[in-house]
Amino acid sequence: MSSTAGEAVAQSGTALSAPLAGFTAVPAALMAIALYCRRRYTPDGAAS
């Protein structure tokens, strides 16, 4: 939706919360998965 000079365009709740989730919750979940995989890895290949 476009706006004219001096008029603010109202954003929906989804438009405001999607970037928040994309920049906080999603990377946090991916990091948790990576840390879990890293914790199970041992240099000699044996699972702990």
C-alpha positions, 0 to 999 in steps of 0.5 A: 500500500502506498502513501502520500507525503505526510500520511502514515500507513498503518501496518498489520500485526502480522507485518510487525511480528513477522520480522521480529520472529524472523530476526529473533526466534528463528535464529535462536531455534537454529542455533539451539539445533546446531548446539545440540548437534555439536554437543553430540559430535566427538572428534573420534566419531563415537557418540557420547 
